[in-house]
């Protein structure tokens, strides 16, 4: 049975009826009734047939307004070209003449697009599956007497991608061609996680085979992409709306499955650029540490293609020095952001390895280069962490400015740039832009230096896609399962939060240069109130794994046990000396790590908005009540400050609740940047508090207010964060880590 779109169903049925009527008339030689003649005339009139020469005259509807009037939706007083009129001929309508616009009739109506081929493709796929299984599948279109089962004997060649999935995949060896591309059917044995409903597949593992020759990779069993709608791309599955961040791709295929790759244990080659720096098993281990602990905060790599390049020894190809430097930058950056006990090497050897990789990276960045690439921006960004941990803060700030210029050179601040790039390069460039944007806003909030990025320049850039690398290929995006929460969903939310903070910083910078007054001042206050509401509601609709219920129903602040200090310090030292004694699977909770990053940043933005709004309200009081004497104006300002102080106290209480909800090992292990951010946030909060002198040193008392108790406990948390920061120090006089 043919399937007609609803718009064409009436025309098709009419044409079919006329054909039957015509054949019946010729067979029976019956006279044509007036009704049939009328129908036939209408059909000829619609089709535009010319009975004399048999040719069809295609009629097109001429626009009755010029292009400018049609765009402005106003009535045009100029007749279209070629139209017979009794009045004088006008070459320009009155609107175009008044506005000095070209009066043209170049607009052409668009034609209807091709019909939806979704059901036809599904039918073809089912026919192919029935041919291979020897079964017949009824038509999915509907039940009709014309519906028939497809016989299994009909031969049809399956699509190439389907053949790849069902066939046996080639063996992977050391001699793999550089042109080889990873197929989405590749898989590896994975361990079942406690959060299997939300967590991604486990990280890559090294093949148990010590031989560098081959490793069999087969398609996953028990999962048919044709039978599971959850793996259909969003562009082909009308039952599920497209997520805002998942851009449909014309090249997406429902036959693709998530990518899973395994490392190949190559033999040692002293001439290999990577093997000459560190053994390959150690390299694989450090790469796994990056993806386990740091990737959710700094997703600057595409995992499947990165591991594929390691397996195929891309570093041995010509002109691949940038790739080698990228790998070494990942190694050095990972080692300085994690406790050295995570690598089974002495402390001195870890330090030597970091410096060896870092020196190679530094020498490469000092060389001349012809063009800026996305990989170069990633290398510079990862190098910032190494410079900061070795105490070269000024160099790190200079490199940050250099990377800012590189991002602008790539036009990453313009959304139209991304349409010209491939799928993987587009995603990586967008991630790098938001990583740099977030770091820029964090440094601006903490007072390091003014913001580089301004909203006027980059307001059009879309948020990063919350699609895991396993569902991203060079051909396009793959639909993620409905019950799956992306590892990068938190990165999307933190980027949205940084966008709000960028608006706050931009408005504050403009107002400090030229203070608003009158109506403009009231409009600015309304805008700041709206930004405050956006900040506090940004996580209301987030996925369940990212939601943190830190606001307690009780009005009192949680007390700390007497031995809490010693217990926390002991836990910190244990994590850095022997991580096996702790539940490190908890530290690998990507969503818990992102909770700390998002909610701590949220309180920082909230605090900045409170300070900014207080300045605007005081300025408004001076503007409105300038006729009052100084004492009355000071009284009104004092009322504004007291209200702002109450709001700041709430920020302190919420900050403390968040820190108490996040396990200390998560703050200690997962990326030095998150520890630095918490320290800066808490310090900047405490600097503005209107507390008594020495409140952090006074003994607890029953007369303490809720805010004072929260301040005291927040001071304690700062001490523990300082303790964690000292454990990352490279001072050899510290206790052995």
C-alpha positions in Angstrom: 0.0 0.0 0.0 1.3 3.4 -1.0 1.7 6.0 1.8 0.5 9.5 0.9 1.2 12.5 3.0 -1.9 14.1 4.4 -1.6 17.1 2.2 -1.7 15.0 -1.0 -4.2 12.3 0.1 -7.2 14.2 -1.3 -5.5 14.8 -4.7 -4.4 11.2 -5.0 -7.8 9.8 -4.2 -9.5 12.1 -6.7 -7.1 11.2 -9.5 -7.6 7.5 -8.9 -11.4 7.9 -8.9 -11.2 9.8 -12.2 -9.0 7.1 -13.8 -11.6 4.4 -12.8 -14.4 6.6 -14.2 -12.6 7.1 -17.4 -11.9 3.4 -18.0 -15.5 2.5 -17.1 -16.8 5.1 -19.6 -14.7 3.7 -22.4 -15.7 0.1 -21.7 -19.4 0.6 -21.5 -19.7 3.5 -24.0 -22.0 5.3 -21.6 -22.8 9.0 -21.9 -20.9 11.4 -19.7 -23.1 13.0 -17.1 -23.0 16.8 -16.4 -21.4 16.1 -13.0 -18.5 14.2 -14.5 -18.0 16.9 -17.2 -17.8 19.5 -14.5 -15.3 17.5 -12.5 -13.2 16.9 -15.6 -13.2 20.6 -16.4 -12.1 21.5 -12.9 -9.3 18.9 -13.1 -8.0 20.4 -16.4 -8.3 23.9 -15.0 -6.3 23.0 -11.9 -3.6 21.2 -13.9 -3.4 24.0 -16.4 -3.7 21.8 -19.5 -3.9 23.5 -22.9 -6.2 21.4 -25.1 -4.9 22.9 -28.3 -1.2 22.0 -28.1 -1.2 19.6 -25.1 1.4 21.6 -23.2 1.2 22.6 -19.5 1.4 26.2 -18.5 3.0 26.6 -15.1 1.3 29.3 -13.2 3.2 31.2 -10.5 1.7 33.7 -8.1 3.2 37.1 -8.4 3.8 39.0 -5.2 1.5 42.0 -5.0 4.0 44.1 -2.9 7.6 45.0 -3.5 10.2 43.2 -1.5 10.7 46.1 1.0 6.9 46.5 1.6 6.5 42.8 2.0 9.3 42.6 4.5 7.8 45.5 6.5 4.3 44.1 6.1 2.8 47.4 4.7 0.6 48.0 1.7 2.4 48.7 -1.5 0.9 51.2 -3.9 3.0 50.1 -6.9 1.5 47.5 -9.2 3.6 44.5 -9.9 5.6 44.5 -13.2 3.5 43.2 -16.1 0.2 43.9 -14.5 -2.2 45.9 -16.6 -3.4 49.1 -14.8 -5.4 52.1 -15.9 -3.3 54.5 -13.9 0.2 55.8 -14.5 3.1 53.3 -14.3 5.2 53.8 -11.2 8.8 52.5 -10.9 9.1 53.2 -7.2 6.4 52.9 -4.6 5.8 55.7 -2.1 7.3 53.9 0.9 10.5 53.0 -0.9 10.8 56.6 -2.3 10.3 58.0 1.2 12.9 55.7 2.8 15.3 55.7 -0.2 15.0 51.9 -0.6 15.3 49.8 -3.8 11.8 48.9 -5.0 12.2 45.4 -6.4 10.0 42.3 -7.0 12.7 39.6 -6.7 11.0 37.5 -4.0 10.3 34.0 -5.2 8.0 31.7 -3.2 9.5 28.6 -1.9 8.4 25.2 -3.0 7.2 22.4 -0.8 10.1 20.2 0.3 10.4 16.4 -0.3 8.1 14.0 1.6 9.2 12.5 4.9 11.0 9.3 4.1 11.1 8.1 7.7 8.6 5.3 7.4 10.0 4.2 4.1 13.5 3.8 5.6 12.1 1.9 8.6 10.3 -0.4 6.2 13.4 -1.1 4.2 15.4 -1.9 7.4 12.8 -4.3 8.5 12.8 -6.0 5.1 16.6 -6.4 5.3 16.3 -7.9 8.7 13.5 -10.3 7.6 15.6 -11.4 4.7 18.5 -12.3 6.9 16.5 -14.0 9.6 14.2 -15.9 7.1 11.1 -14.3 8.6 8.4 -12.0 7.3 7.4 -8.7 9.0 4.1 -7.1 8.4 4.0 -3.5 7.1 4.2 -0.9 9.8 2.1 1.6 7.9 -1.3 0.2 8.6 -3.7 -2.7 8.1 -5.2 -3.1 4.6 -6.0 -5.7 2.1 -3.1 -4.5 0.1 -0.7 -5.2 3.0 1.3 -8.3 2.5 4.2 -10.0 4.3 7.6 -9.6 2.7 8.8 -13.1 1.6 12.1 -14.1 3.0 13.4 -15.2 -0.4 13.6 -11.6 -1.7 17.2 -10.6 -1.8 18.2 -7.1 -0.9 21.7 -5.8 -0.2 22.0 -4.3 3.3 23.4 -0.8 3.8 27.1 -0.6 4.3 26.8 0.5 7.9 24.6 -2.4 8.6 27.0 -4.8 7.1 29.8 -3.4 9.3 27.6 -4.0 12.4 26.6 -7.5 11.6 29.8 -8.7 10.1 33.0 -9.7 11.8 35.2 -6.7 12.3 38.9 -6.8 11.3 41.6 -7.4 13.8 43.4 -4.5 15.3 47.2 -4.7 15.2 50.3 -2.6 15.5 50.3 -2.2 11.7 46.9 -0.5 11.7 46.7 2.0 8.9 46.6 5.7 9.9 43.5 6.1 7.6 41.6 3.5 9.7 38.5 5.0 11.3 36.9 3.5 14.5 33.5 2.0 14.0 30.8 2.5 16.5 30.3 -1.2 17.0 33.7 -1.6 18.8 33.2 -2.6 22.4 35.1 -3.9 25.4 34.1 -5.7 28.6 32.7 -3.2 31.1 32.1 -3.5 34.8 28.7 -2.9 36.2 28.5 0.3 38.2 26.3 1.0 41.2 24.7 3.8 39.2 24.3 1.9 35.9 21.2 3.9 35.1 23.1 7.2 35.0 26.8 6.4 34.6 28.7 6.1 31.3 30.5 3.0 30.3 33.7 2.3 32.3 36.9 3.7 31.0 39.2 2.0 28.6 41.4 -0.9 29.7 44.6 -2.3 28.4 44.4 -5.6 26.5 45.5 -8.6 28.6 47.5 -9.8 25.6 51.1 -8.8 25.8 51.5 -9.4 22.1 51.4 -6.3 20.1 49.8 -8.1 17.2 46.1 -8.3 17.4 43.0 -7.9 19.5 39.6 -9.0 18.4 36.8 -6.5 18.5 33.3 -7.7 17.9 29.9 -6.2 17.8 27.9 -6.1 21.0 25.4 -8.9 21.3 21.8 -8.7 22.5 21.1 -5.2 21.2 19.6 -4.5 17.8 19.5 -0.9 16.7 16.6 -1.7 14.5 14.5 -3.0 17.4 15.4 -0.3 19.9 14.0 3.2 19.3 16.2 4.6 22.0 19.1 4.4 19.7 17.4 6.2 16.8 18.8 9.7 16.1 16.6 12.5 17.2 16.2 13.6 13.6 14.6 10.3 12.7 12.6 9.6 15.8 9.5 11.9 16.0 8.3 10.5 19.3 11.0 12.2 21.3 11.7 15.9 21.1 15.2 17.0 20.4 17.2 18.2 23.3 18.3 21.8 22.9 22.0 20.9 22.8 21.7 18.0 20.4 21.9 19.4 16.9 20.5 17.0 14.4 22.8 15.8 11.7 21.8 14.7 8.2 24.4 12.0 8.3 23.2 10.4 11.6 22.3 6.8 11.3 20.1 4.6 13.5 22.5 1.8 12.9 25.2 3.4 15.0 25.9 2.4 18.5 28.0 4.1 21.2 31.7 3.8 20.7 33.8 1.7 23.1 37.5 1.4 22.4 40.3 -0.5 24.2 43.9 0.2 24.5 46.5 -1.8 22.5 49.5 -2.8 24.5 52.3 -1.9 22.0 55.8 -3.1 22.5 58.4 -0.5 23.5 60.0 1.4 20.7 62.8 3.8 21.7 62.3 5.8 18.5 58.7 6.5 19.3 58.2 10.1 20.5 56.0 9.0 23.4 57.8 5.8 24.4 61.0 7.9 24.7 59.3 10.0 27.5 57.4 7.4 29.5 56.4 3.7 29.2 53.1 3.1 27.4 51.4 1.2 30.3 52.1 4.2 32.5 50.8 6.5 29.8 47.6 4.6 29.5 47.2 4.7 33.3 47.6 8.5 33.4 45.2 9.0 30.6 42.7 6.9 32.5 43.2 9.0 35.5 42.4 12.1 33.4 39.1 10.6 32.2 38.2 9.3 35.6 38.8 12.4 37.7 39.4 15.5 35.6 37.5 15.0 32.3 34.0 16.0 33.8 35.4 19.4 34.7 37.8 19.9 31.8 36.3 18.0 28.8 38.9 19.2 26.2 39.4 15.8 24.6 37.3 13.5 22.4 37.9 10.2 24.1 37.2 7.7 21.2 39.3 9.5 18.7 42.1 10.3 21.3 42.4 6.6 22.2 42.2 5.5 18.6 45.1 7.8 17.8 47.1 6.3 20.6 46.3 2.8 19.4 47.4 3.6 15.8 50.6 5.4 17.0 49.7 8.7 15.4 52.8 10.2 16.9 55.0 8.2 14.4 53.4 9.9 11.4 54.9 12.9 9.7 54.1 16.4 11.0 52.4 15.2 14.1 54.5 17.1 16.7 51.4 19.0 17.9 49.7 15.7 18.7 52.7 14.5 20.7 52.7 17.7 22.7 49.0 17.4 23.3 49.5 13.9 24.9 52.4 15.2 27.0 50.4 18.2 28.1 47.6 15.9 29.3 50.1 13.8 31.2 51.7 16.8 33.0 48.4 18.5 33.7 46.8 15.3 35.1 49.7 14.6 37.4 49.7 18.1 39.0 45.9 18.0 39.6 45.8 14.7 41.4 47.6 13.3 44.4 50.9 11.8 43.4 50.0 8.6 45.3 47.6 7.8 42.4 50.6 6.9 40.3 52.7 4.0 41.6 56.0 6.0 41.4 58.2 7.7 44.0 57.5 11.4 44.6 60.7 12.5 42.9 60.0 10.4 39.8 56.5 11.9 39.4 58.0 15.4 39.7 60.7 14.6 37.1 58.1 13.2 34.7 56.0 16.3 35.0 58.9 18.6 34.4 60.1 16.4 31.5 56.7 16.6 29.8 56.3 20.3 30.7 59.6 21.3 29.2 58.7 19.7 25.9 55.4 21.5 25.9 57.1 24.9 26.8 59.7 24.5 24.1 57.0 23.7 21.5 54.9 26.8 22.5 58.0 29.0 22.2 58.4 28.0 18.5 57.1 29.9 15.6 53.8 28.7 14.1 51.9 29.3 10.9 48.3 29.0 12.2 46.3 28.7 15.3 44.5 25.3 15.8 42.0 24.0 18.4 44.7 21.6 19.6 47.0 24.5 20.4 44.4 26.2 22.5 44.0 22.9 24.5 47.7 22.6 25.0 48.0 26.2 26.3 45.0 25.7 28.6 46.4 22.5 30.1 49.8 24.1 30.6 48.2 26.8 32.9 47.7 24.2 35.7 51.4 23.2 35.6 52.6 26.8 35.7 50.4 27.6 38.7 51.5 24.5 40.7 55.2 25.3 40.2 54.6 28.9 41.3 54.9 30.7 37.9 51.7 32.6 38.4 52.8 35.6 36.2 53.6 33.2 33.3 50.3 31.4 33.7 48.4 34.8 33.5 50.4 35.7 30.4 49.6 32.3 28.8 45.9 32.8 29.6 45.9 36.1 27.7 47.7 34.4 24.8 45.1 31.7 24.7 42.3 34.4 24.8 43.8 35.9 21.6 44.0 32.4 20.1 40.3 31.8 20.8 39.5 35.1 19.1 41.7 34.2 16.2 39.7 31.1 15.7 36.5 33.2 15.8 35.2 31.0 18.6 33.2 33.9 19.9 31.0 33.9 16.8 28.4 31.2 16.5 28.6 31.1 12.7 32.2 29.8 12.9 31.0 26.5 14.2 28.9 25.7 11.2 32.0 25.5 9.0 33.8 22.9 11.2 33.6 19.1 11.4 31.5 17.5 14.2 34.4 16.7 16.5 36.4 19.9 15.9 33.2 21.9 16.4 32.5 20.3 19.8 36.1 20.7 21.0 36.3 24.3 20.0 33.0 25.1 21.7 34.1 23.4 24.9 37.4 25.3 24.8 35.5 28.6 24.4 33.4 27.8 27.5 36.4 26.6 29.5 38.2 29.9 28.8 35.0 31.9 29.3 34.4 30.3 32.7 38.0 30.7 33.8 37.8 34.4 32.7 34.7 35.0 34.8 36.1 33.2 37.9 39.3 35.3 37.8 37.2 38.5 37.3 35.0 37.6 40.3 38.0 36.9 42.5 39.6 40.2 41.6 42.6 38.9 39.7 42.1 41.1 36.6 39.2 42.5 34.5 37.2 40.2 32.3 38.5 39.5 28.8 35.3 38.3 27.2 32.4 40.7 26.9 28.8 39.8 26.2 28.6 42.2 23.2 31.2 40.1 21.4 30.1 36.5 22.3 26.4 36.6 23.1 25.5 34.5 20.1 27.6 31.4 21.1 25.4 28.5 22.0 26.0 26.5 25.2 28.1 23.3 24.9 26.3 20.1 24.0 25.6 17.7 26.8 26.4 14.7 24.7 29.1 12.2 25.8 32.0 11.4 23.5 30.7 7.9 22.9 27.7 9.3 21.1 29.7 11.8 19.0 31.3 10.7 15.7 32.7 12.4 12.6 29.4 11.6 10.9 27.1 13.2 13.5 25.4 12.8 16.8 23.8 9.6 18.1 20.6 9.6 20.2 21.4 8.9 23.9 19.1 6.6 25.8 16.2 8.3 27.5 17.3 7.2 31.1 20.9 8.3 30.6 22.3 11.5 32.1 25.3 12.7 30.2 28.6 13.1 32.0 28.8 16.5 30.5 25.4 17.8 31.6 27.1 19.5 34.5 29.5 21.3 32.2 26.5 22.7 30.3 24.9 24.0 33.5 28.1 25.6 34.8 28.5 27.2 31.4 25.0 28.6 31.6 25.8 29.9 35.1 29.0 31.6 33.8 26.9 33.2 31.0 24.7 34.8 33.7 27.8 35.9 35.6 29.2 37.5 32.4 26.0 39.6 32.1 26.4 40.7 35.7 30.1 41.7 35.2 29.4 43.6 32.0 26.6 45.6 33.6 28.7 46.4 36.6 31.6 47.5 34.5 29.5 49.9 32.5 27.8 51.3 35.5 31.1 52.0 37.2 32.3 54.0 34.2 29.0 55.9 33.9 26.5 55.6 36.7 22.9 55.4 35.6 20.3 57.7 37.1 16.5 58.1 37.1 14.6 55.7 35.0 17.7 54.0 33.7 18.8 53.3 37.3 15.5 51.7 38.1 15.7 49.6 34.9 19.1 48.4 35.9 17.9 47.3 39.3 15.1 45.4 37.7 17.6 43.7 35.4 19.8 42.7 38.3 16.9 41.3 40.2 16.1 39.2 37.1 19.7 37.9 36.9 19.5 37.0 40.6 16.3 34.9 39.9 18.0 33.2 37.0 21.0 32.4 39.1 19.0 30.8 41.9 16.7 28.9 39.6 19.2 27.6 37.1 19.4 24.2 38.7 15.6 23.7 39.4 15.1 21.6 36.3 18.5 19.8 36.3 18.7 16.0 36.1 18.4 14.1 39.3 22.1 13.1 39.6 23.1 16.8 39.5 20.5 18.0 42.1 21.9 18.8 45.5 19.4 19.5 48.3 21.6 21.7 50.5 18.9 23.8 52.1 17.8 22.2 55.3 14.3 22.7 56.8 15.9 23.6 60.1 16.9 27.2 60.8 19.9 26.1 62.8 23.4 25.5 61.5 24.7 21.9 61.6 27.2 21.5 64.5 30.5 19.8 64.1 31.6 17.0 66.4 34.6 17.7 68.8 36.9 15.3 67.0 35.8 16.5 63.6 39.0 18.5 63.0 41.4 15.7 63.6 39.2 13.2 61.7 39.1 15.4 58.6 42.9 16.1 58.7 43.5 12.4 59.0 41.3 11.6 56.1 43.0 14.2 53.9 46.5 12.8 54.7 45.2 9.3 54.1 43.8 10.2 50.7 47.2 11.7 49.6 49.3 8.9 51.1 47.2 5.7 50.6 44.0 6.2 48.5 43.2 2.5 48.7 42.0 3.0 52.2 39.2 5.2 51.0 36.2 4.5 48.8 37.6 6.0 45.6 34.5 5.0 43.6 32.8 7.8 45.4 35.5 10.2 44.1 34.8 9.0 40.6 31.2 10.2 40.9 31.2 12.7 38.0 27.9 14.2 39.1 29.0 14.7 42.7 32.2 16.5 41.5 30.1 18.7 39.2 27.7 19.5 42.1 30.6 21.0 44.1 31.7 23.0 41.0 28.2 24.3 40.1 26.8 25.1 43.5 29.9 26.8 44.9 30.0 29.0 41.7 26.3 29.7 42.1 26.9 31.1 45.6 29.8 33.3 44.2 27.5 34.8 41.5 24.8 35.3 44.0 27.1 37.1 46.4 28.4 39.4 43.6 24.8 40.3 42.6 24.0 41.1 46.2 27.0 43.5 46.4 26.1 45.1 43.1 22.5 45.5 44.0 23.5 47.2 47.2 25.5 49.8 45.3 22.7 50.5 43.0 20.1 50.9 45.8 22.4 53.3 47.6 22.9 55.3 44.4 19.1 55.4 43.9 18.6 56.7 47.4 21.0 59.6 46.7 19.3 60.3 43.4 15.7 60.3 44.7 16.2 61.7 48.2 18.9 64.3 47.5 16.7 67.0 49.1 17.0 65.2 52.5 19.7 66.1 55.0 22.8 63.9 55.5 21.5 62.2 58.6 18.3 61.0 57.0 20.1 59.7 53.9 22.6 57.8 56.1 19.7 56.2 58.0 18.1 55.0 54.7 21.5 53.7 53.5 22.0 51.8 56.8 18.6 50.1 56.2 19.8 49.0 52.7 23.1 47.7 54.2 21.3 45.7 56.9 19.1 44.1 54.3 22.2 43.2 52.1 23.9 41.9 55.2 21.1 39.5 55.9 21.3 38.2 52.3 25.1 37.8 52.7 24.5 35.8 55.9 22.2 33.5 53.9 25.0 33.0 51.4 27.4 32.0 54.1 24.9 29.5 55.6 24.2 28.0 52.1 27.9 27.8 51.3 28.6 25.9 54.5 25.7 23.5 53.8 27.1 22.8 50.4 30.6 22.1 51.7 29.1 19.8 54.4 27.1 17.9 51.7 30.2 17.3 49.5 32.5 14.6 50.8 36.0 16.0 51.7 37.7 13.4 49.5 35.8 14.8 46.5 37.2 18.3 47.2 40.6 16.9 47.9 41.0 14.7 44.8 39.0 16.1 41.9 41.1 18.8 40.3 43.1 21.5 41.9 41.0 24.1 40.2 37.9 23.2 42.2 39.8 23.5 45.5 41.1 26.9 44.4 37.7 28.1 43.5 36.2 27.0 46.8 39.0 28.8 48.6 38.6 32.0 46.7 34.8 31.9 47.0 34.9 31.4 50.8 37.6 34.0 51.3 35.8 36.6 49.2 32.6 35.9 51.2 34.3 36.3 54.5 36.0 39.5 53.5 32.7 41.3 53.1 31.0 39.9 56.3 30.2 42.4 59.0 31.5 40.2 61.8 33.0 41.0 65.2 36.8 41.2 65.5 38.3 37.8 65.9 35.1 35.9 65.4 37.0 33.0 64.0 39.0 32.7 67.2 36.3 33.2 69.8 35.1 30.1 71.6 31.5 28.9 70.8 28.8 30.4 72.9 25.1 30.1 73.2 24.7 33.8 72.3 26.0 33.2 68.8 23.7 34.0 65.9 23.0 31.6 63.1 25.2 33.6 60.7 28.1 33.8 63.2 28.0 30.1 63.7 28.1 29.5 60.0 31.0 32.0 59.7 33.0 30.1 62.3 32.4 26.7 60.6 33.3 28.2 57.3 36.6 29.4 58.7 37.3 25.8 59.7 36.6 24.6 56.2 39.0 27.2 54.9 41.7 25.7 57.1 41.1 22.3 55.7 41.2 23.6 52.1 44.5 25.3 52.9 45.7 21.9 54.2 44.6 20.2 50.9 46.4 22.9 48.9 49.6 22.4 50.8 49.5 18.7 50.0 49.7 19.6 46.3 52.8 21.7 47.0 56.1 20.7 45.4 58.1 21.6 48.5 60.2 18.5 49.3 60.3 19.5 53.0 56.6 18.6 53.3 55.5 15.2 54.6 56.0 12.4 52.1 52.9 12.1 49.9 
